[in-house]
Amino acid sequence: MKYLGYVIGVIWVGLVMAAFGNARAGAAADQPDVAFWWTVIGCLLSIATLGAFIGTTIHNKVGSRPH
């Protein structure tokens, strides 16, 4: 359970790559609206991925914590 956030982050990296891949495919098919919205989705997933990695790192620190 201690490293579950890292596992979730890795899964979300795969989702980010898929979203940006769909954006690239939409751009190649001359569908700028599809490319735009998949890029937005990819950016939001990237933020969530960073949150999972950073949050897990912060909460797994050993030592004294200010309360």
PyMOL Python script that loads the backbone (N, CA, C, O; Angstrom):
from pymol import cmd

cmd.read_pdbstr("""\
ATOM      1  N   MET A   1       0.807  -1.199   0.000  1.00  0.00           N
ATOM      2  CA  MET A   1       0.000   0.000   0.000  1.00  0.00           C
ATOM      3  C   MET A   1       0.853   1.267   0.000  1.00  0.00           C
ATOM      4  O   MET A   1       0.396   2.331  -0.418  1.00  0.00           O
ATOM      5  N   LYS A   2       2.081   1.147   0.466  1.00  0.00           N
ATOM      6  CA  LYS A   2       2.933   2.317   0.601  1.00  0.00           C
ATOM      7  C   LYS A   2       3.274   2.942  -0.753  1.00  0.00           C
ATOM      8  O   LYS A   2       3.462   4.155  -0.847  1.00  0.00           O
ATOM      9  N   TYR A   3       3.351   2.133  -1.781  1.00  0.00           N
ATOM     10  CA  TYR A   3       3.760   2.633  -3.089  1.00  0.00           C
ATOM     11  C   TYR A   3       2.638   2.579  -4.119  1.00  0.00           C
ATOM     12  O   TYR A   3       2.898   2.624  -5.322  1.00  0.00           O
ATOM     13  N   LEU A   4       1.416   2.486  -3.664  1.00  0.00           N
ATOM     14  CA  LEU A   4       0.278   2.408  -4.579  1.00  0.00           C
ATOM     15  C   LEU A   4       0.164   3.665  -5.451  1.00  0.00           C
ATOM     16  O   LEU A   4      -0.237   3.577  -6.612  1.00  0.00           O
ATOM     17  N   GLY A   5       0.510   4.819  -4.905  1.00  0.00           N
ATOM     18  CA  GLY A   5       0.463   6.058  -5.682  1.00  0.00           C
ATOM     19  C   GLY A   5       1.403   6.033  -6.874  1.00  0.00           C
ATOM     20  O   GLY A   5       1.091   6.582  -7.930  1.00  0.00           O
ATOM     21  N   TYR A   6       2.565   5.389  -6.704  1.00  0.00           N
ATOM     22  CA  TYR A   6       3.490   5.261  -7.830  1.00  0.00           C
ATOM     23  C   TYR A   6       2.913   4.351  -8.913  1.00  0.00           C
ATOM     24  O   TYR A   6       3.055   4.623 -10.105  1.00  0.00           O
ATOM     25  N   VAL A   7       2.268   3.282  -8.492  1.00  0.00           N
ATOM     26  CA  VAL A   7       1.649   2.363  -9.459  1.00  0.00           C
ATOM     27  C   VAL A   7       0.552   3.089 -10.233  1.00  0.00           C
ATOM     28  O   VAL A   7       0.455   2.960 -11.453  1.00  0.00           O
ATOM     29  N   ILE A   8      -0.265   3.845  -9.524  1.00  0.00           N
ATOM     30  CA  ILE A   8      -1.319   4.615 -10.191  1.00  0.00           C
ATOM     31  C   ILE A   8      -0.713   5.649 -11.136  1.00  0.00           C
ATOM     32  O   ILE A   8      -1.225   5.865 -12.234  1.00  0.00           O
ATOM     33  N   GLY A   9       0.378   6.288 -10.709  1.00  0.00           N
ATOM     34  CA  GLY A   9       1.058   7.255 -11.575  1.00  0.00           C
ATOM     35  C   GLY A   9       1.569   6.628 -12.856  1.00  0.00           C
ATOM     36  O   GLY A   9       1.470   7.227 -13.927  1.00  0.00           O
ATOM     37  N   VAL A  10       2.114   5.426 -12.754  1.00  0.00           N
ATOM     38  CA  VAL A  10       2.610   4.735 -13.951  1.00  0.00           C
ATOM     39  C   VAL A  10       1.455   4.383 -14.886  1.00  0.00           C
ATOM     40  O   VAL A  10       1.582   4.486 -16.106  1.00  0.00           O
ATOM     41  N   ILE A  11       0.334   3.968 -14.311  1.00  0.00           N
ATOM     42  CA  ILE A  11      -0.838   3.671 -15.151  1.00  0.00           C
ATOM     43  C   ILE A  11      -1.307   4.940 -15.848  1.00  0.00           C
ATOM     44  O   ILE A  11      -1.651   4.912 -17.030  1.00  0.00           O
ATOM     45  N   TRP A  12      -1.321   6.064 -15.113  1.00  0.00           N
ATOM     46  CA  TRP A  12      -1.745   7.324 -15.714  1.00  0.00           C
ATOM     47  C   TRP A  12      -0.772   7.805 -16.777  1.00  0.00           C
ATOM     48  O   TRP A  12      -1.187   8.489 -17.713  1.00  0.00           O
ATOM     49  N   VAL A  13       0.512   7.470 -16.665  1.00  0.00           N
ATOM     50  CA  VAL A  13       1.463   7.814 -17.729  1.00  0.00           C
ATOM     51  C   VAL A  13       1.032   7.129 -19.026  1.00  0.00           C
ATOM     52  O   VAL A  13       1.105   7.726 -20.100  1.00  0.00           O
ATOM     53  N   GLY A  14       0.591   5.895 -18.926  1.00  0.00           N
ATOM     54  CA  GLY A  14       0.078   5.196 -20.113  1.00  0.00           C
ATOM     55  C   GLY A  14      -1.147   5.880 -20.694  1.00  0.00           C
ATOM     56  O   GLY A  14      -1.289   5.979 -21.913  1.00  0.00           O
ATOM     57  N   LEU A  15      -2.035   6.353 -19.824  1.00  0.00           N
ATOM     58  CA  LEU A  15      -3.216   7.074 -20.305  1.00  0.00           C
ATOM     59  C   LEU A  15      -2.835   8.401 -20.962  1.00  0.00           C
ATOM     60  O   LEU A  15      -3.438   8.805 -21.956  1.00  0.00           O
ATOM     61  N   VAL A  16      -1.832   9.075 -20.399  1.00  0.00           N
ATOM     62  CA  VAL A  16      -1.353  10.335 -20.986  1.00  0.00           C
ATOM     63  C   VAL A  16      -0.790  10.080 -22.377  1.00  0.00           C
ATOM     64  O   VAL A  16      -1.070  10.825 -23.316  1.00  0.00           O
ATOM     65  N   MET A  17      -0.003   9.034 -22.500  1.00  0.00           N
ATOM     66  CA  MET A  17       0.575   8.709 -23.809  1.00  0.00           C
ATOM     67  C   MET A  17      -0.517   8.372 -24.818  1.00  0.00           C
ATOM     68  O   MET A  17      -0.427   8.762 -25.982  1.00  0.00           O
ATOM     69  N   ALA A  18      -1.540   7.654 -24.382  1.00  0.00           N
ATOM     70  CA  ALA A  18      -2.653   7.326 -25.275  1.00  0.00           C
ATOM     71  C   ALA A  18      -3.420   8.582 -25.687  1.00  0.00           C
ATOM     72  O   ALA A  18      -3.810   8.723 -26.846  1.00  0.00           O
ATOM     73  N   ALA A  19      -3.633   9.489 -24.740  1.00  0.00           N
ATOM     74  CA  ALA A  19      -4.362  10.726 -25.066  1.00  0.00           C
ATOM     75  C   ALA A  19      -3.601  11.566 -26.078  1.00  0.00           C
ATOM     76  O   ALA A  19      -4.182  12.061 -27.043  1.00  0.00           O
ATOM     77  N   PHE A  20      -2.290  11.726 -25.856  1.00  0.00           N
ATOM     78  CA  PHE A  20      -1.508  12.507 -26.819  1.00  0.00           C
ATOM     79  C   PHE A  20      -1.382  11.776 -28.160  1.00  0.00           C
ATOM     80  O   PHE A  20      -1.274  12.419 -29.204  1.00  0.00           O
ATOM     81  N   GLY A  21      -1.396  10.454 -28.139  1.00  0.00           N
ATOM     82  CA  GLY A  21      -1.411   9.698 -29.395  1.00  0.00           C
ATOM     83  C   GLY A  21      -2.698   9.932 -30.171  1.00  0.00           C
ATOM     84  O   GLY A  21      -2.673  10.077 -31.393  1.00  0.00           O
ATOM     85  N   ASN A  22      -3.827   9.967 -29.460  1.00  0.00           N
ATOM     86  CA  ASN A  22      -5.100  10.272 -30.116  1.00  0.00           C
ATOM     87  C   ASN A  22      -5.115  11.704 -30.652  1.00  0.00           C
ATOM     88  O   ASN A  22      -5.681  11.960 -31.715  1.00  0.00           O
ATOM     89  N   ALA A  23      -4.506  12.625 -29.934  1.00  0.00           N
ATOM     90  CA  ALA A  23      -4.424  14.008 -30.410  1.00  0.00           C
ATOM     91  C   ALA A  23      -3.605  14.080 -31.696  1.00  0.00           C
ATOM     92  O   ALA A  23      -3.969  14.780 -32.641  1.00  0.00           O
ATOM     93  N   ARG A  24      -2.501  13.351 -31.717  1.00  0.00           N
ATOM     94  CA  ARG A  24      -1.662  13.336 -32.914  1.00  0.00           C
ATOM     95  C   ARG A  24      -2.410  12.712 -34.090  1.00  0.00           C
ATOM     96  O   ARG A  24      -2.303  13.187 -35.220  1.00  0.00           O
ATOM     97  N   ALA A  25      -3.167  11.646 -33.822  1.00  0.00           N
ATOM     98  CA  ALA A  25      -3.941  11.008 -34.893  1.00  0.00           C
ATOM     99  C   ALA A  25      -5.038  11.941 -35.400  1.00  0.00           C
ATOM    100  O   ALA A  25      -5.314  11.982 -36.599  1.00  0.00           O
ATOM    101  N   GLY A  26      -5.664  12.688 -34.492  1.00  0.00           N
ATOM    102  CA  GLY A  26      -6.677  13.645 -34.917  1.00  0.00           C
ATOM    103  C   GLY A  26      -6.098  14.752 -35.769  1.00  0.00           C
ATOM    104  O   GLY A  26      -6.722  15.189 -36.736  1.00  0.00           O
ATOM    105  N   ALA A  27      -4.903  15.210 -35.415  1.00  0.00           N
ATOM    106  CA  ALA A  27      -4.253  16.250 -36.212  1.00  0.00           C
ATOM    107  C   ALA A  27      -3.869  15.714 -37.582  1.00  0.00           C
ATOM    108  O   ALA A  27      -3.984  16.420 -38.584  1.00  0.00           O
ATOM    109  N   ALA A  28      -3.415  14.474 -37.626  1.00  0.00           N
ATOM    110  CA  ALA A  28      -3.035  13.879 -38.915  1.00  0.00           C
ATOM    111  C   ALA A  28      -4.244  13.658 -39.812  1.00  0.00           C
ATOM    112  O   ALA A  28      -4.112  13.635 -41.036  1.00  0.00           O
ATOM    113  N   ALA A  29      -5.416  13.495 -39.216  1.00  0.00           N
ATOM    114  CA  ALA A  29      -6.640  13.276 -39.990  1.00  0.00           C
ATOM    115  C   ALA A  29      -7.377  14.586 -40.280  1.00  0.00           C
ATOM    116  O   ALA A  29      -8.546  14.564 -40.666  1.00  0.00           O
ATOM    117  N   ASP A  30      -6.704  15.723 -40.096  1.00  0.00           N
ATOM    118  CA  ASP A  30      -7.297  17.045 -40.338  1.00  0.00           C
ATOM    119  C   ASP A  30      -8.558  17.267 -39.506  1.00  0.00           C
ATOM    120  O   ASP A  30      -9.562  17.778 -40.002  1.00  0.00           O
ATOM    121  N   GLN A  31      -8.489  16.878 -38.246  1.00  0.00           N
ATOM    122  CA  GLN A  31      -9.591  17.118 -37.312  1.00  0.00           C
ATOM    123  C   GLN A  31      -9.043  17.897 -36.121  1.00  0.00           C
ATOM    124  O   GLN A  31      -8.733  17.316 -35.081  1.00  0.00           O
ATOM    125  N   PRO A  32      -8.924  19.216 -36.276  1.00  0.00           N
ATOM    126  CA  PRO A  32      -8.298  20.015 -35.220  1.00  0.00           C
ATOM    127  C   PRO A  32      -9.074  19.999 -33.901  1.00  0.00           C
ATOM    128  O   PRO A  32      -8.477  20.145 -32.835  1.00  0.00           O
ATOM    129  N   ASP A  33     -10.395  19.824 -33.963  1.00  0.00           N
ATOM    130  CA  ASP A  33     -11.164  19.787 -32.718  1.00  0.00           C
ATOM    131  C   ASP A  33     -10.820  18.540 -31.905  1.00  0.00           C
ATOM    132  O   ASP A  33     -10.702  18.606 -30.681  1.00  0.00           O
ATOM    133  N   VAL A  34     -10.663  17.419 -32.576  1.00  0.00           N
ATOM    134  CA  VAL A  34     -10.286  16.179 -31.896  1.00  0.00           C
ATOM    135  C   VAL A  34      -8.886  16.327 -31.302  1.00  0.00           C
ATOM    136  O   VAL A  34      -8.644  15.934 -30.161  1.00  0.00           O
ATOM    137  N   ALA A  35      -7.974  16.892 -32.078  1.00  0.00           N
ATOM    138  CA  ALA A  35      -6.603  17.088 -31.600  1.00  0.00           C
ATOM    139  C   ALA A  35      -6.590  18.011 -30.387  1.00  0.00           C
ATOM    140  O   ALA A  35      -5.877  17.751 -29.418  1.00  0.00           O
ATOM    141  N   PHE A  36      -7.364  19.075 -30.433  1.00  0.00           N
ATOM    142  CA  PHE A  36      -7.399  20.026 -29.320  1.00  0.00           C
ATOM    143  C   PHE A  36      -7.913  19.381 -28.050  1.00  0.00           C
ATOM    144  O   PHE A  36      -7.280  19.501 -27.001  1.00  0.00           O
ATOM    145  N   TRP A  37      -9.045  18.698 -28.118  1.00  0.00           N
ATOM    146  CA  TRP A  37      -9.646  18.151 -26.896  1.00  0.00           C
ATOM    147  C   TRP A  37      -8.839  16.989 -26.327  1.00  0.00           C
ATOM    148  O   TRP A  37      -8.777  16.824 -25.109  1.00  0.00           O
ATOM    149  N   TRP A  38      -8.224  16.186 -27.180  1.00  0.00           N
ATOM    150  CA  TRP A  38      -7.355  15.124 -26.651  1.00  0.00           C
ATOM    151  C   TRP A  38      -6.102  15.715 -26.026  1.00  0.00           C
ATOM    152  O   TRP A  38      -5.552  15.140 -25.087  1.00  0.00           O
ATOM    153  N   THR A  39      -5.645  16.846 -26.528  1.00  0.00           N
ATOM    154  CA  THR A  39      -4.517  17.526 -25.901  1.00  0.00           C
ATOM    155  C   THR A  39      -4.909  18.063 -24.530  1.00  0.00           C
ATOM    156  O   THR A  39      -4.132  17.965 -23.581  1.00  0.00           O
ATOM    157  N   VAL A  40      -6.097  18.624 -24.422  1.00  0.00           N
ATOM    158  CA  VAL A  40      -6.586  19.103 -23.130  1.00  0.00           C
ATOM    159  C   VAL A  40      -6.681  17.945 -22.138  1.00  0.00           C
ATOM    160  O   VAL A  40      -6.245  18.068 -20.993  1.00  0.00           O
ATOM    161  N   ILE A  41      -7.246  16.832 -22.572  1.00  0.00           N
ATOM    162  CA  ILE A  41      -7.363  15.660 -21.708  1.00  0.00           C
ATOM    163  C   ILE A  41      -5.981  15.165 -21.288  1.00  0.00           C
ATOM    164  O   ILE A  41      -5.770  14.823 -20.125  1.00  0.00           O
ATOM    165  N   GLY A  42      -5.044  15.125 -22.230  1.00  0.00           N
ATOM    166  CA  GLY A  42      -3.682  14.695 -21.912  1.00  0.00           C
ATOM    167  C   GLY A  42      -3.011  15.604 -20.907  1.00  0.00           C
ATOM    168  O   GLY A  42      -2.290  15.131 -20.028  1.00  0.00           O
ATOM    169  N   CYS A  43      -3.237  16.914 -21.024  1.00  0.00           N
ATOM    170  CA  CYS A  43      -2.645  17.860 -20.066  1.00  0.00           C
ATOM    171  C   CYS A  43      -3.241  17.683 -18.673  1.00  0.00           C
ATOM    172  O   CYS A  43      -2.511  17.721 -17.682  1.00  0.00           O
ATOM    173  N   LEU A  44      -4.539  17.495 -18.586  1.00  0.00           N
ATOM    174  CA  LEU A  44      -5.175  17.276 -17.281  1.00  0.00           C
ATOM    175  C   LEU A  44      -4.698  15.967 -16.649  1.00  0.00           C
ATOM    176  O   LEU A  44      -4.463  15.911 -15.443  1.00  0.00           O
ATOM    177  N   LEU A  45      -4.559  14.935 -17.443  1.00  0.00           N
ATOM    178  CA  LEU A  45      -4.037  13.672 -16.926  1.00  0.00           C
ATOM    179  C   LEU A  45      -2.584  13.819 -16.492  1.00  0.00           C
ATOM    180  O   LEU A  45      -2.158  13.178 -15.532  1.00  0.00           O
ATOM    181  N   SER A  46      -1.825  14.651 -17.184  1.00  0.00           N
ATOM    182  CA  SER A  46      -0.434  14.892 -16.781  1.00  0.00           C
ATOM    183  C   SER A  46      -0.368  15.550 -15.408  1.00  0.00           C
ATOM    184  O   SER A  46       0.488  15.207 -14.592  1.00  0.00           O
ATOM    185  N   ILE A  47      -1.258  16.481 -15.157  1.00  0.00           N
ATOM    186  CA  ILE A  47      -1.310  17.131 -13.842  1.00  0.00           C
ATOM    187  C   ILE A  47      -1.656  16.113 -12.762  1.00  0.00           C
ATOM    188  O   ILE A  47      -1.055  16.113 -11.687  1.00  0.00           O
ATOM    189  N   ALA A  48      -2.621  15.250 -13.046  1.00  0.00           N
ATOM    190  CA  ALA A  48      -2.991  14.213 -12.078  1.00  0.00           C
ATOM    191  C   ALA A  48      -1.839  13.242 -11.841  1.00  0.00           C
ATOM    192  O   ALA A  48      -1.631  12.781 -10.719  1.00  0.00           O
ATOM    193  N   THR A  49      -1.099  12.936 -12.888  1.00  0.00           N
ATOM    194  CA  THR A  49       0.042  12.029 -12.759  1.00  0.00           C
ATOM    195  C   THR A  49       1.108  12.644 -11.864  1.00  0.00           C
ATOM    196  O   THR A  49       1.645  11.975 -10.982  1.00  0.00           O
ATOM    197  N   LEU A  50       1.415  13.914 -12.089  1.00  0.00           N
ATOM    198  CA  LEU A  50       2.380  14.593 -11.228  1.00  0.00           C
ATOM    199  C   LEU A  50       1.897  14.620  -9.779  1.00  0.00           C
ATOM    200  O   LEU A  50       2.688  14.447  -8.852  1.00  0.00           O
ATOM    201  N   GLY A  51       0.613  14.834  -9.590  1.00  0.00           N
ATOM    202  CA  GLY A  51       0.057  14.823  -8.249  1.00  0.00           C
ATOM    203  C   GLY A  51       0.220  13.479  -7.563  1.00  0.00           C
ATOM    204  O   GLY A  51       0.515  13.419  -6.370  1.00  0.00           O
ATOM    205  N   ALA A  52       0.030  12.401  -8.312  1.00  0.00           N
ATOM    206  CA  ALA A  52       0.200  11.066  -7.731  1.00  0.00           C
ATOM    207  C   ALA A  52       1.650  10.825  -7.336  1.00  0.00           C
ATOM    208  O   ALA A  52       1.919  10.324  -6.244  1.00  0.00           O
ATOM    209  N   PHE A  53       2.579  11.174  -8.204  1.00  0.00           N
ATOM    210  CA  PHE A  53       3.998  10.948  -7.905  1.00  0.00           C
ATOM    211  C   PHE A  53       4.486  11.845  -6.763  1.00  0.00           C
ATOM    212  O   PHE A  53       5.140  11.370  -5.835  1.00  0.00           O
ATOM    213  N   ILE A  54       4.171  13.123  -6.830  1.00  0.00           N
ATOM    214  CA  ILE A  54       4.644  14.053  -5.811  1.00  0.00           C
ATOM    215  C   ILE A  54       3.971  13.771  -4.469  1.00  0.00           C
ATOM    216  O   ILE A  54       4.633  13.776  -3.430  1.00  0.00           O
ATOM    217  N   GLY A  55       2.669  13.528  -4.485  1.00  0.00           N
ATOM    218  CA  GLY A  55       1.960  13.233  -3.249  1.00  0.00           C
ATOM    219  C   GLY A  55       2.458  11.967  -2.575  1.00  0.00           C
ATOM    220  O   GLY A  55       2.608  11.927  -1.354  1.00  0.00           O
ATOM    221  N   THR A  56       2.713  10.937  -3.364  1.00  0.00           N
ATOM    222  CA  THR A  56       3.234   9.699  -2.796  1.00  0.00           C
ATOM    223  C   THR A  56       4.621   9.911  -2.217  1.00  0.00           C
ATOM    224  O   THR A  56       4.943   9.378  -1.156  1.00  0.00           O
ATOM    225  N   THR A  57       5.442  10.685  -2.908  1.00  0.00           N
ATOM    226  CA  THR A  57       6.784  10.963  -2.408  1.00  0.00           C
ATOM    227  C   THR A  57       6.728  11.736  -1.091  1.00  0.00           C
ATOM    228  O   THR A  57       7.463  11.423  -0.155  1.00  0.00           O
ATOM    229  N   ILE A  58       5.867  12.731  -1.018  1.00  0.00           N
ATOM    230  CA  ILE A  58       5.755  13.523   0.208  1.00  0.00           C
ATOM    231  C   ILE A  58       5.259  12.671   1.370  1.00  0.00           C
ATOM    232  O   ILE A  58       5.774  12.780   2.483  1.00  0.00           O
ATOM    233  N   HIS A  59       4.280  11.836   1.123  1.00  0.00           N
ATOM    234  CA  HIS A  59       3.676  11.058   2.205  1.00  0.00           C
ATOM    235  C   HIS A  59       4.501   9.836   2.601  1.00  0.00           C
ATOM    236  O   HIS A  59       4.207   9.200   3.613  1.00  0.00           O
ATOM    237  N   ASN A  60       5.513   9.502   1.831  1.00  0.00           N
ATOM    238  CA  ASN A  60       6.367   8.369   2.180  1.00  0.00           C
ATOM    239  C   ASN A  60       7.667   8.814   2.846  1.00  0.00           C
ATOM    240  O   ASN A  60       8.530   7.978   3.115  1.00  0.00           O
ATOM    241  N   LYS A  61       7.825  10.097   3.117  1.00  0.00           N
ATOM    242  CA  LYS A  61       9.050  10.575   3.770  1.00  0.00           C
ATOM    243  C   LYS A  61       9.138   9.997   5.178  1.00  0.00           C
ATOM    244  O   LYS A  61       8.138   9.883   5.887  1.00  0.00           O
ATOM    245  N   VAL A  62      10.349   9.640   5.559  1.00  0.00           N
ATOM    246  CA  VAL A  62      10.598   9.104   6.894  1.00  0.00           C
ATOM    247  C   VAL A  62      11.214  10.224   7.732  1.00  0.00           C
ATOM    248  O   VAL A  62      12.032  11.002   7.240  1.00  0.00           O
ATOM    249  N   GLY A  63      10.824  10.295   8.966  1.00  0.00           N
ATOM    250  CA  GLY A  63      11.376  11.318   9.836  1.00  0.00           C
ATOM    251  C   GLY A  63      10.284  12.161  10.446  1.00  0.00           C
ATOM    252  O   GLY A  63       9.097  11.868  10.306  1.00  0.00           O
ATOM    253  N   SER A  64      10.703  13.215  11.127  1.00  0.00           N
ATOM    254  CA  SER A  64       9.731  14.066  11.805  1.00  0.00           C
ATOM    255  C   SER A  64       9.002  14.928  10.790  1.00  0.00           C
ATOM    256  O   SER A  64       9.581  15.409   9.816  1.00  0.00           O
ATOM    257  N   ARG A  65       7.711  15.107  11.047  1.00  0.00           N
ATOM    258  CA  ARG A  65       6.883  15.941  10.190  1.00  0.00           C
ATOM    259  C   ARG A  65       6.276  17.035  11.046  1.00  0.00           C
ATOM    260  O   ARG A  65       5.840  16.774  12.167  1.00  0.00           O
ATOM    261  N   PRO A  66       6.240  18.240  10.540  1.00  0.00           N
ATOM    262  CA  PRO A  66       5.562  19.302  11.286  1.00  0.00           C
ATOM    263  C   PRO A  66       4.044  19.086  11.250  1.00  0.00           C
ATOM    264  O   PRO A  66       3.488  18.755  10.203  1.00  0.00           O
ATOM    265  N   HIS A  67       3.401  19.267  12.355  1.00  0.00           N
ATOM    266  CA  HIS A  67       1.948  19.092  12.396  1.00  0.00           C
ATOM    267  C   HIS A  67       1.272  20.376  12.757  1.00  0.00           C
ATOM    268  O   HIS A  67       0.045  20.425  12.841  1.00  0.00           O
TER     269      HIS A  67
END
""", "prot")
cmd.dss("prot")
cmd.show_as("cartoon", "prot")
cmd.util.cbc("prot")
cmd.orient("prot")
